[in-house]
């Protein structure tokens, strides 16, 4: 008890004196598109949030009792102890489950703080909430999860004796663990390690507590086989998929092939995995889905090529391996193609701003015009290698000012088939939590944010000598102009969606999606066209990526990868 009081006093003094501790904000986006902002204090590189604020702002519907140190959910009560890393969740039927964070709950004056990243991971492991990290201080609130509650993810209380529980309560959270250890993970290596630990029948020591999370399904749900992890590896046209379970995986059926689709069934089995979205990002995989039909866990994988064969075999007592081989694509000799008006033979890259128009200025003084030009040049060099038969036109290749209307004229003069205007976003105040990449197609702005971005990019006309070019661009004229481009809207939207997915995947930036607004630079371009806001110069983390050589190269690679995907789609439809 005396030790706890000493630790509490020490933490309070440290929080008042430490130069590394300061207040910032976390932004959490809800499925409805609205967001909530949570303030946090930082110490030892950890973000700590008041439980009071968490309950009111984020965990809507919960009731917090600070005196009893209880956070009440619909399913039961979550309790904690200051200076402890252990969270105890008690169901309404009296069942108790424990999970453990990397860092301890702390107390400052009368408020309790939790390490935010550890806490939201623990909530997900207990099946209470789905919160996904999208950026340094940006999180996405899920629409809800269908957990096997604590019986799959957490540690049943009966697995820990009284002494172990007390020892955990006495810990201050000083151990260091990998983040992945907090979540039930997939892969055959982990399954084998879990089996080895079980066979050795070791007593559960406190330093192995996080490893026990993986094994907990054995003790609490031993009668029901549950798929707890899926791994995927691809080498050329061969795909190896591993399924691991909580107990012996004895029942499985031969994979059923239906053209480009393969179905894998596990009788008397339930699915306990999280989102399979990452598995559908592999080349040639168009979708990877799961379904529970009565007592069958069913997984359907669809490919972009025909399937030659699919085999399943036992890997360990708790895992199986499915090997799928695709049929090789037959290369047929065809007559030389005559170039047509719809061939994707010319791509126009438009680095935003230039010359006396610096564009947005970052937190540390970097200029939008320089970043846009550098990314455009890197994109051009990559296109030369990836699409050597495609001509790449730059509206500017140095620090010169080019009028907005002339950029579209240059694109039309060179008979461009795709126009990409490259920019950097920024908020009026710096630094600002808004982050991520977004794409725009030509349409009157649908919301205030889209209008704000358009006004920022259209501001370059103030520097142009011949303002008469825009005198008749009213809202009505803009609508007429976009109607004239209706033939390109489908392709503009298609490329914009591909661009968002590839750049976000390559750079890790938050994907803000495809929007519409009235950008003057797109008005005159008679071809599919997209204005791409690469990231926010008013955001600390986005700025770091955008001004670095590595970040700009990743950005260019994402743009080119999207162009290659678009070119394939373009060829199919023309």
Backbone torsions as a table, in degrees:
resi	resn	phi	psi	omega
1	UNK	NA	-44.2	178.9
2	UNK	-62.8	-38.7	179.1
3	UNK	-62.3	-42.2	179.4
4	UNK	-61.8	-42.8	-179.5
5	UNK	-64.0	-42.3	178.6
6	UNK	-61.6	-44.4	179.6
7	UNK	-62.0	-41.6	-178.8
8	UNK	-63.7	-43.0	178.6
9	UNK	-63.9	-42.0	-179.9
10	UNK	-61.7	-43.0	-179.4
11	UNK	-65.0	-43.3	179.6
12	UNK	-59.6	-44.8	179.9
13	UNK	-64.8	-42.0	-179.9
14	UNK	-62.5	-40.0	-178.2
15	UNK	-68.8	-25.8	178.4
16	UNK	-84.0	-30.8	-172.8
17	UNK	-103.9	-24.7	-171.9
18	UNK	-65.4	128.2	176.8
19	UNK	-72.5	-15.0	-179.5
20	UNK	-86.9	-1.1	-175.9
21	UNK	-105.4	121.6	179.7
22	UNK	-152.1	161.1	-175.0
23	UNK	-94.5	133.7	175.9
24	UNK	-140.0	-167.6	-176.5
25	UNK	-130.1	146.2	173.2
26	UNK	-110.9	135.5	178.3
27	UNK	-109.0	126.3	-179.6
28	UNK	-117.9	121.7	-179.1
29	UNK	-97.4	131.9	177.9
30	UNK	-91.0	161.0	179.8
31	UNK	-57.0	-24.9	-179.7
32	UNK	-75.6	-10.2	-177.6
33	UNK	100.0	-15.1	176.6
34	UNK	-76.3	166.8	-178.4
35	UNK	-141.6	157.2	175.6
36	UNK	-126.0	145.3	179.4
37	UNK	-111.5	129.5	178.2
38	UNK	-114.7	131.0	174.5
39	UNK	-83.3	148.5	178.8
40	UNK	-143.2	158.1	173.3
41	UNK	-109.4	149.5	-176.0
42	UNK	-118.5	132.1	176.9
43	UNK	-147.4	131.8	-179.6
44	UNK	54.2	41.1	176.8
45	UNK	64.4	19.2	177.0
46	UNK	-114.3	141.9	176.8
47	UNK	-93.2	121.3	179.7
48	UNK	-112.2	129.7	-177.2
49	UNK	-120.6	142.3	177.0
50	UNK	-64.2	135.0	176.8
51	UNK	-65.3	-33.1	177.1
52	UNK	-57.5	-46.4	-178.4
53	UNK	-70.8	-37.3	177.2
54	UNK	-58.8	-45.3	-177.3
55	UNK	-65.0	-42.8	-176.6
56	UNK	-75.4	-44.7	-171.3
57	UNK	-89.0	-39.5	-169.3
58	UNK	-108.5	-48.8	-176.1
59	UNK	-93.0	67.8	-175.7
60	UNK	-59.5	132.6	178.9
61	UNK	99.1	-11.2	177.7
62	UNK	-84.9	158.4	177.4
63	UNK	-122.3	127.1	-174.9
64	UNK	-110.3	128.3	177.1
65	UNK	-117.4	95.6	-176.5
66	UNK	-65.3	-29.8	-178.9
67	UNK	-64.9	-42.2	179.6
68	UNK	-91.7	-5.7	-179.9
69	UNK	58.7	49.7	-178.2
70	UNK	-127.9	134.5	172.2
71	UNK	-115.2	112.7	-172.3
72	UNK	-93.7	126.4	173.8
73	UNK	-107.9	174.5	178.4
74	UNK	-62.9	-35.1	-175.0
75	UNK	-84.0	-18.9	-178.0
76	UNK	165.7	-162.0	-175.2
77	UNK	-116.5	135.9	176.5
78	UNK	-106.0	122.0	-179.3
79	UNK	-117.9	155.7	-178.9
80	UNK	-145.3	168.6	176.3
81	UNK	-132.3	128.1	177.3
82	UNK	-54.7	144.7	-177.1
83	UNK	68.6	11.8	177.0
84	UNK	-116.8	149.5	177.6
85	UNK	-95.6	-3.0	-173.7
86	UNK	-91.3	136.1	172.1
87	UNK	-115.0	135.6	-179.0
88	UNK	-114.4	124.6	179.1
89	UNK	-114.8	124.2	-178.5
90	UNK	-114.3	118.1	177.3
91	UNK	-70.4	164.2	-179.6
92	UNK	-65.5	-22.0	178.0
93	UNK	-84.8	2.1	177.1
94	UNK	99.0	-10.5	179.4
95	UNK	-65.2	139.0	-178.8
96	UNK	-119.0	141.6	177.3
97	UNK	-137.4	144.7	-178.8
98	UNK	-118.4	144.9	169.2
99	UNK	-138.4	163.4	-172.3
100	UNK	-131.7	137.7	177.1
101	UNK	-95.6	166.2	177.0
102	UNK	-74.1	-34.4	-175.1
103	UNK	-122.5	154.0	-173.0
104	UNK	-82.7	158.3	169.4
105	UNK	-69.6	138.1	179.5
106	UNK	-121.6	164.0	-178.8
107	UNK	-128.7	132.0	175.7
108	UNK	-128.0	117.4	-173.9
109	UNK	55.7	-118.6	-177.9
110	UNK	-102.2	3.8	-176.5
111	UNK	-102.9	142.6	173.8
112	UNK	-102.5	137.9	179.9
113	UNK	-121.1	143.1	175.4
114	UNK	-117.2	147.7	173.7
115	UNK	-68.0	113.4	-165.9
116	UNK	-59.4	-50.3	-177.6
117	UNK	-61.6	-42.9	178.1
118	UNK	-63.9	-40.9	-174.4
119	UNK	-68.0	-43.5	-179.1
120	UNK	-69.5	-30.7	174.4
121	UNK	-65.4	-41.2	178.0
122	UNK	-64.3	-40.2	178.3
123	UNK	-60.6	-40.2	-179.9
124	UNK	-70.0	-38.6	-179.9
125	UNK	-66.3	-27.2	177.9
126	UNK	-87.9	-2.1	179.3
127	UNK	74.9	25.8	-175.7
128	UNK	-98.9	-29.0	-176.5
129	UNK	-160.5	153.4	177.7
130	UNK	-116.3	110.8	-178.8
131	UNK	-132.5	118.0	-174.9
132	UNK	-110.3	131.7	178.2
133	UNK	-77.3	126.3	-178.9
134	UNK	-112.3	-15.0	-179.2
135	UNK	-162.7	-176.1	-177.5
136	UNK	-56.8	-45.4	-179.8
137	UNK	-127.7	27.3	-178.1
138	UNK	-123.8	132.5	-177.9
139	UNK	-133.1	149.4	178.3
140	UNK	-113.1	124.2	177.9
141	UNK	-84.2	125.6	-179.3
142	UNK	-74.0	168.5	179.2
143	UNK	-79.4	3.6	-178.1
144	UNK	116.4	154.3	-179.8
145	UNK	-125.7	160.1	178.8
146	UNK	-109.9	81.2	-171.6
147	UNK	-78.4	157.1	164.6
148	UNK	-89.1	33.6	-178.1
149	UNK	35.6	-152.9	-173.3
150	UNK	-67.9	-18.1	-176.9
151	UNK	-61.8	-24.1	178.4
152	UNK	-100.1	-41.3	-168.1
153	UNK	-99.3	-29.8	-173.8
154	UNK	-102.5	-179.2	-176.5
155	UNK	-100.1	116.9	177.4
156	UNK	-58.2	141.0	-176.1
157	UNK	-61.1	-31.1	-177.2
158	UNK	-68.9	-14.0	178.0
159	UNK	-76.9	-13.8	-177.7
160	UNK	-113.8	127.2	177.3
161	UNK	-77.5	171.2	-175.0
162	UNK	-59.8	-38.2	-178.2
163	UNK	-65.9	-43.2	-179.8
164	UNK	-63.0	-42.2	179.9
165	UNK	-62.3	-42.4	-179.9
166	UNK	-66.7	-38.5	179.5
167	UNK	-63.3	-39.3	179.2
168	UNK	-66.4	-38.5	179.6
169	UNK	-64.9	-26.6	-178.6
170	UNK	-83.5	-11.8	-177.0
171	UNK	-72.7	153.3	178.6
172	UNK	-105.7	7.6	176.2
173	UNK	79.1	31.9	-176.0
174	UNK	-87.4	-13.1	-179.1
175	UNK	-67.7	154.3	179.0
176	UNK	-112.3	125.7	177.8
177	UNK	-129.3	158.5	173.2
178	UNK	-74.1	145.3	-178.1
179	UNK	-58.4	-37.5	-176.0
180	UNK	-61.9	-23.5	-176.6
181	UNK	-69.2	-16.3	-178.4
182	UNK	-79.9	-12.3	-174.6
183	UNK	-118.9	145.3	174.0
184	UNK	-64.0	121.5	-174.4
185	UNK	-115.5	169.9	-175.9
186	UNK	-106.9	-180.0	177.0
187	UNK	111.0	144.2	-174.8
188	UNK	-71.9	-32.2	-178.1
189	UNK	-61.0	-42.9	-179.4
190	UNK	-68.1	-36.0	178.5
191	UNK	-63.6	-42.8	179.7
192	UNK	-65.2	-39.7	178.4
193	UNK	-63.8	-39.8	179.5
194	UNK	-63.8	-41.4	178.8
195	UNK	-63.8	-40.6	-178.8
196	UNK	-62.4	-43.9	179.3
197	UNK	-62.7	-38.0	-178.9
198	UNK	-68.8	-42.7	-178.3
199	UNK	-64.2	-35.4	180.0
200	UNK	-74.3	-15.0	177.0
201	UNK	51.5	50.3	178.9
202	UNK	-79.0	148.1	173.8
203	UNK	-69.9	141.5	-175.9
204	UNK	-75.5	100.4	178.3
205	UNK	-83.8	161.2	-174.8
206	UNK	-63.9	-31.0	-178.4
207	UNK	-73.8	-9.1	178.6
208	UNK	-103.3	11.7	-171.7
209	UNK	-58.9	-39.0	-177.4
210	UNK	-71.7	-31.1	175.7
211	UNK	-66.8	-29.8	-179.0
212	UNK	-68.4	-20.8	177.8
213	UNK	-60.6	-37.5	179.6
214	UNK	-67.1	-34.6	-175.2
215	UNK	-87.6	-10.3	-168.0
216	UNK	-60.9	-26.5	-179.8
217	UNK	-61.6	-29.4	179.9
218	UNK	-60.2	-44.5	-174.0
219	UNK	-79.5	-36.3	-171.4
220	UNK	-98.7	-17.2	-176.0
221	UNK	-140.5	42.3	-170.4
222	UNK	-65.9	-23.3	-175.2
223	UNK	-85.4	-15.3	-176.8
224	UNK	-117.6	120.3	178.8
225	UNK	-73.1	129.9	-177.2
226	UNK	-132.5	129.4	174.6
227	UNK	-73.8	116.9	-176.4
228	UNK	-106.4	-12.2	-179.7
229	UNK	-158.8	147.9	177.3
230	UNK	-133.7	130.2	175.7
231	UNK	-118.6	155.6	-177.3
232	UNK	-141.8	132.0	176.8
233	UNK	-133.4	137.3	-178.6
234	UNK	-126.9	128.9	173.6
235	UNK	-130.0	110.8	-174.9
236	UNK	55.1	-119.7	-177.6
237	UNK	-101.0	17.3	178.7
238	UNK	-113.4	127.2	-177.5
239	UNK	-118.0	127.3	179.5
240	UNK	-112.0	119.3	-177.7
241	UNK	-114.8	125.9	179.2
242	UNK	-107.2	132.5	175.8
243	UNK	-114.3	124.7	177.9
244	UNK	-118.7	152.0	-174.0
245	UNK	-132.3	170.7	-178.5
246	UNK	-77.7	-31.2	177.1
247	UNK	-130.3	-172.5	-178.2
248	UNK	-54.8	125.8	-180.0
249	UNK	-97.0	88.9	-172.3
250	UNK	-97.5	-26.6	-173.9
251	UNK	-109.5	122.1	174.6
252	UNK	-158.1	152.2	-176.4
253	UNK	-108.3	158.6	176.7
254	UNK	-62.9	133.8	-179.6
255	UNK	-57.5	138.2	179.0
256	UNK	-100.4	125.1	-178.4
257	UNK	-100.1	128.4	175.7
258	UNK	-128.1	82.5	-179.8
259	UNK	67.9	-106.1	-179.4
260	UNK	-101.3	12.8	-176.1
261	UNK	-124.3	139.3	176.0
262	UNK	-125.0	136.8	-178.2
263	UNK	-116.7	129.5	-179.4
264	UNK	-118.6	126.0	-175.6
265	UNK	-119.7	139.7	175.7
266	UNK	-123.8	107.0	179.0
267	UNK	-69.0	153.1	177.3
268	UNK	50.3	41.6	-176.1
269	UNK	-138.5	146.9	175.2
270	UNK	-113.5	155.6	175.8
271	UNK	-93.3	130.8	178.8
272	UNK	-126.2	18.4	-178.3
273	UNK	-84.4	164.7	174.7
274	UNK	-90.7	-156.7	-176.5
275	UNK	-59.5	138.9	177.5
276	UNK	-100.3	16.9	-174.4
277	UNK	-58.5	-39.7	-177.9
278	UNK	-62.6	-30.0	-177.2
279	UNK	-71.7	-21.8	-179.3
280	UNK	-86.8	0.7	178.4
281	UNK	-87.9	-5.7	179.3
282	UNK	-68.7	148.3	178.2
283	UNK	-58.9	137.2	178.4
284	UNK	77.2	-9.8	176.6
285	UNK	-94.4	116.8	-179.6
286	UNK	-90.8	-25.7	176.4
287	UNK	-160.9	149.7	177.6
288	UNK	-138.3	104.1	-174.5
289	UNK	-119.5	163.3	177.9
290	UNK	-134.7	155.4	-176.9
291	UNK	-157.3	144.1	175.9
292	UNK	-108.1	112.5	178.7
293	UNK	-116.9	107.2	-174.7
294	UNK	51.4	-117.1	-176.9
295	UNK	-97.2	13.3	-178.8
296	UNK	-105.3	132.7	166.4
297	UNK	-94.0	120.0	-171.8
298	UNK	-120.8	132.5	-179.8
299	UNK	-124.2	130.5	-177.8
300	UNK	-120.9	122.6	178.0
301	UNK	-116.7	125.5	179.8
302	UNK	-112.9	133.3	-177.7
303	UNK	-111.5	165.1	177.1
304	UNK	-87.8	-4.8	176.4
305	UNK	-124.6	162.4	176.9
306	UNK	-69.4	151.0	-178.1
307	UNK	-97.1	131.1	179.7
308	UNK	-85.0	-46.3	179.7
309	UNK	-159.2	158.3	177.1
310	UNK	-142.7	126.5	-177.0
311	UNK	-127.5	149.5	178.8
312	UNK	-128.8	140.0	179.2
313	UNK	-148.3	156.8	178.5
314	UNK	-72.2	135.5	178.0
315	UNK	-106.3	-53.8	171.3
316	UNK	-137.6	-178.1	-179.5
317	UNK	-63.8	-22.7	-178.3
318	UNK	-120.1	25.9	177.7
319	UNK	-157.2	148.4	174.1
320	UNK	-127.4	161.1	-178.2
321	UNK	-126.5	127.6	178.5
322	UNK	-111.0	125.0	179.2
323	UNK	-111.2	122.3	-177.8
324	UNK	-118.2	127.0	179.5
325	UNK	-114.5	127.9	179.9
326	UNK	-88.3	150.6	176.0
327	UNK	-70.8	136.3	179.0
328	UNK	-64.9	143.8	179.2
329	UNK	-77.7	123.5	-179.2
330	UNK	-75.2	128.0	178.2
331	UNK	-92.3	117.1	-178.8
332	UNK	-107.8	139.9	176.7
333	UNK	-73.2	129.9	179.9
334	UNK	-128.2	157.9	-179.7
335	UNK	-66.6	148.7	178.6
336	UNK	-53.2	132.4	-176.9
337	UNK	-80.1	133.7	177.6
338	UNK	-84.4	128.9	-176.9
339	UNK	-63.6	129.8	-179.6
340	UNK	-114.9	173.3	-175.5
341	UNK	-68.8	-19.8	-177.5
342	UNK	-100.4	4.0	178.3
343	UNK	-65.5	140.2	177.9
344	UNK	-82.7	68.4	-174.7
345	UNK	-100.7	-13.0	179.9
346	UNK	-135.6	124.3	176.7
347	UNK	-116.1	131.8	-178.5
348	UNK	-107.9	122.0	176.3
349	UNK	-104.3	127.7	-175.7
350	UNK	-119.4	93.9	176.5
351	UNK	-68.6	121.4	-175.9
352	UNK	-63.2	151.6	174.2
353	UNK	64.0	-154.0	-178.6
354	UNK	126.8	153.8	179.4
355	UNK	61.8	-129.3	-179.7
356	UNK	-70.5	-10.9	177.6
357	UNK	-96.6	96.2	-176.5
358	UNK	-77.6	-19.4	-174.7
359	UNK	76.5	-153.5	-179.2
360	UNK	-73.7	150.8	177.3
361	UNK	-112.0	132.4	-175.8
362	UNK	-76.9	176.2	179.1
363	UNK	-56.4	-39.2	-177.3
364	UNK	-103.0	19.3	171.5
365	UNK	90.0	8.6	176.9
366	UNK	-77.1	147.7	-173.9
367	UNK	-102.4	138.3	179.9
368	UNK	-58.3	-40.8	-175.8
369	UNK	-60.7	-37.4	-179.0
370	UNK	-71.9	-41.2	-179.3
371	UNK	-66.7	-44.3	-179.8
372	UNK	-61.4	-42.1	-179.9
373	UNK	-66.0	-42.4	-179.5
374	UNK	-63.3	-43.7	178.6
375	UNK	-64.4	-40.7	179.9
376	UNK	-62.9	-42.2	179.4
377	UNK	-64.4	-41.8	178.4
378	UNK	-65.6	-36.9	177.5
379	UNK	-64.5	-41.8	179.4
380	UNK	-61.6	-44.4	-179.9
381	UNK	-62.9	-40.1	178.4
382	UNK	-66.7	-39.3	-179.9
383	UNK	-64.1	-34.0	177.8
384	UNK	-60.6	-36.4	-179.6
385	UNK	-81.0	-42.8	-173.5
386	UNK	-80.7	-35.8	-179.7
387	UNK	-130.1	71.4	-173.4
388	UNK	-62.9	-21.9	-179.3
389	UNK	-90.5	2.0	-179.4
390	UNK	-102.0	131.5	178.2
391	UNK	-81.6	133.6	179.0
392	UNK	-113.0	121.7	-179.5
393	UNK	-109.4	133.7	176.6
394	UNK	-108.8	130.8	177.3
395	UNK	-69.6	-24.1	169.7
396	UNK	-154.0	141.0	177.6
397	UNK	-121.6	13.8	174.0
398	UNK	-149.2	-173.9	-175.2
399	UNK	-84.5	68.9	177.7
400	UNK	-121.6	155.4	179.4
401	UNK	-90.6	125.2	177.6
402	UNK	-121.5	124.8	-179.3
403	UNK	-58.7	150.2	-178.1
404	UNK	-59.9	-44.6	-176.9
405	UNK	-66.4	-30.6	-179.1
406	UNK	-71.1	-26.0	179.5
407	UNK	-64.5	-44.6	175.9
408	UNK	-65.5	-37.6	178.4
409	UNK	-62.8	-42.0	178.0
410	UNK	-61.4	-40.6	179.3
411	UNK	-64.0	-44.0	-179.8
412	UNK	-67.9	-40.9	-178.8
413	UNK	-60.6	-36.1	-180.0
414	UNK	-89.7	8.0	178.7
415	UNK	54.5	48.2	179.7
416	UNK	-65.1	149.1	178.6
417	UNK	-111.5	-8.5	175.5
418	UNK	-155.8	128.1	-176.9
419	UNK	-117.0	121.2	-179.0
420	UNK	-122.3	114.0	178.5
421	UNK	-98.3	121.4	-171.7
422	UNK	-103.4	127.3	-176.5
423	UNK	-140.3	177.3	171.2
424	UNK	-126.9	137.9	-178.8
425	UNK	-85.7	165.3	176.3
426	UNK	-165.1	147.1	175.3
427	UNK	-99.4	157.8	-177.6
428	UNK	-60.4	-32.4	179.8
429	UNK	-107.1	146.1	-179.3
430	UNK	-132.2	141.1	-9.6
431	UNK	-73.6	162.1	-177.0
432	UNK	-139.6	142.7	-177.5
433	UNK	-71.1	-18.1	-179.7
434	UNK	-57.4	132.8	-176.6
435	UNK	-150.3	169.6	173.8
436	UNK	106.0	171.4	-179.4
437	UNK	-103.4	150.3	176.7
438	UNK	-151.2	154.1	-178.9
439	UNK	-119.4	149.2	179.5
440	UNK	-127.1	141.7	170.4
441	UNK	-115.1	162.8	-173.6
442	UNK	-75.6	112.5	175.4
443	UNK	-164.9	153.3	173.1
444	UNK	-55.4	139.8	-175.4
445	UNK	-55.7	132.0	-178.2
446	UNK	-86.9	-20.9	-179.0
447	UNK	-147.3	169.5	-175.4
448	UNK	-62.4	-35.1	179.6
449	UNK	-66.6	-42.2	178.2
450	UNK	-64.0	-40.2	178.2
451	UNK	-64.0	-40.4	179.1
452	UNK	-60.7	-44.3	-179.7
453	UNK	-64.8	-41.9	-179.9
454	UNK	-63.2	-42.6	179.8
455	UNK	-63.0	-37.2	178.5
456	UNK	-63.1	-46.8	-177.4
457	UNK	-75.1	-29.1	179.4
458	UNK	-78.4	-11.2	-176.1
459	UNK	-62.9	-15.2	-179.6
460	UNK	-62.7	-19.7	-177.9
461	UNK	-65.4	-18.7	178.6
462	UNK	-64.5	-23.3	-177.9
463	UNK	-94.2	-4.8	-177.2
464	UNK	-84.6	146.0	-179.4
465	UNK	-76.2	-39.2	-175.7
466	UNK	-100.7	76.0	-180.0
467	UNK	-66.7	-15.7	-177.2
468	UNK	-59.1	-22.8	-179.0
469	UNK	-62.7	-20.4	-175.2
470	UNK	-115.9	2.7	-175.1
471	UNK	-59.5	-29.4	-176.1
472	UNK	-103.3	14.9	179.0
473	UNK	-86.7	78.3	174.4
474	UNK	-89.6	176.7	177.5
475	UNK	-58.7	-40.4	-179.7
476	UNK	-66.0	-42.7	179.3
477	UNK	-65.4	-35.4	178.3
478	UNK	-64.0	-41.5	177.8
479	UNK	-62.0	-44.0	178.7
480	UNK	-62.2	-40.2	179.6
481	UNK	-63.6	-41.0	-179.7
482	UNK	-70.9	-32.0	175.8
483	UNK	-63.6	-36.9	179.2
484	UNK	-65.6	-23.3	179.8
485	UNK	-95.3	11.1	-175.0
486	UNK	-57.4	-28.2	179.4
487	UNK	-66.6	-22.1	-175.9
488	UNK	-102.0	-10.9	-173.3
489	UNK	-58.3	-45.0	-179.0
490	UNK	-56.2	-45.6	-177.8
491	UNK	-74.6	-35.0	177.2
492	UNK	-62.1	-46.6	179.1
493	UNK	-63.4	-40.5	-178.2
494	UNK	-63.3	-46.8	-179.9
495	UNK	-67.1	-39.9	-179.4
496	UNK	-59.0	-42.0	179.2
497	UNK	-64.8	-42.8	178.1
498	UNK	-63.8	-41.1	-179.4
499	UNK	-61.1	-45.3	180.0
500	UNK	-60.7	-46.9	-176.8
501	UNK	-64.7	-45.0	-175.0
502	UNK	-71.2	-43.0	-178.7
503	UNK	-68.7	-43.8	178.6
504	UNK	-61.3	-41.4	179.2
505	UNK	-66.7	-36.1	-177.1
506	UNK	-77.2	-40.0	-172.8
507	UNK	-99.0	-19.7	-174.7
508	UNK	82.8	5.3	178.5
509	UNK	-69.4	151.9	176.6
510	UNK	-65.8	130.9	-179.3
511	UNK	-86.3	107.6	-178.8
512	UNK	-88.7	-2.3	173.7
513	UNK	87.3	-171.7	-177.7
514	UNK	-105.6	130.0	-179.1
515	UNK	-125.6	178.5	-179.3
516	UNK	-127.3	140.3	176.1
517	UNK	-165.7	166.1	-176.5
518	UNK	-93.3	81.3	179.2
519	UNK	-89.1	123.3	-177.0
520	UNK	-64.2	-30.4	-178.3
521	UNK	-65.7	-22.9	-179.8
522	UNK	-91.5	-14.8	-172.9
523	UNK	-58.9	-44.4	-173.0
524	UNK	-89.6	-6.0	-175.4
525	UNK	-80.0	111.3	-177.3
526	UNK	-88.2	66.2	-177.3
527	UNK	-171.7	166.7	173.0
528	UNK	-56.0	132.4	-174.7
529	UNK	-144.7	145.6	-177.4
530	UNK	-140.2	136.6	169.9
531	UNK	-102.8	122.5	-172.9
532	UNK	-110.8	117.2	174.4
533	UNK	-93.0	105.6	-170.1
534	UNK	-66.8	-31.3	-177.8
535	UNK	173.4	178.3	-176.3
536	UNK	-100.3	118.6	175.2
537	UNK	-72.6	-12.8	178.1
538	UNK	-89.9	1.6	178.4
539	UNK	-109.4	131.3	-174.3
540	UNK	-57.2	-45.9	-175.6
541	UNK	-75.3	-40.2	176.5
542	UNK	-61.2	-41.5	-178.8
543	UNK	-60.1	-45.0	-179.8
544	UNK	-55.8	-42.6	-178.9
545	UNK	-70.1	-44.0	-173.6
546	UNK	-68.8	-30.1	-176.8
547	UNK	-91.8	-8.9	-178.4
548	UNK	-89.4	149.6	177.7
549	UNK	-60.5	-43.2	-178.9
550	UNK	-63.9	-43.8	-179.8
551	UNK	-64.2	-42.3	178.9
552	UNK	-65.4	-37.1	178.3
553	UNK	-66.4	-42.5	177.3
554	UNK	-62.8	-38.9	177.7
555	UNK	-61.1	-46.4	179.5
556	UNK	-63.1	-40.5	179.2
557	UNK	-63.0	-39.4	177.3
558	UNK	-64.7	-41.5	178.9
559	UNK	-61.9	-45.2	-177.9
560	UNK	-68.5	-39.8	178.4
561	UNK	-61.1	-39.4	177.6
562	UNK	-66.7	-38.0	178.2
563	UNK	-63.0	-42.4	179.7
564	UNK	-63.7	-41.8	176.3
565	UNK	-63.7	-41.7	179.2
566	UNK	-64.1	-39.5	-179.7
567	UNK	-61.6	-39.9	177.7
568	UNK	-64.3	-44.1	178.6
569	UNK	-66.2	-38.7	-179.6
570	UNK	-61.2	-43.4	-178.6
571	UNK	-65.1	-36.0	179.9
572	UNK	-64.5	-36.5	-172.4
573	UNK	-94.4	-0.3	-178.7
574	UNK	-132.3	NA	NA
